[in-house]
C-alpha cells in the first residue's frame, strides 16, 4: 500500500483526479498510485465516495482552493456536468488523458486561460514530465 508522504509533497502542486476510481484495473486508479509514488498531493472526484491509500475520493463536486492540475478520466459526454466546476477550481492546467478529448471543454478552458494538455498522466509521471 502506497501512503501519501505529506512532508515531501508539500512543495509539489496538488492534483485532482476527475473520474477517480477504486478499481485497480482502471487508469485513474493507476494514476493515483503513480502520483502518490511521486509524492504529489492528490484528491479525487468519482462516482462514489471512497478512500484509496489515504486519498479521499469525493462523490460531490467538492470545493478546493489549491488545485494546480486536473487530470481527466471521464469521456466527453460525462464531462459536461463539470464545466462550471472546472472553471470554479481555476487550475493551472487540465490534462486530457487518452479517450477524454473534448473540443468544447478545451475551448472553454483556453478562453479562461487554463492550459490544455493532451497527454497521458502515467507517461508524464514515468518520464518526469509531469
Helices and strands as residue ranges (DSSP letters): H 6-9, E 14-20, H 27-37, E 42-46, E 50-52, E 55-58, E 67-72, H 76-79, G 80-82, H 83-89, E 93-96, H 103-111, E 115-118, H 121-126
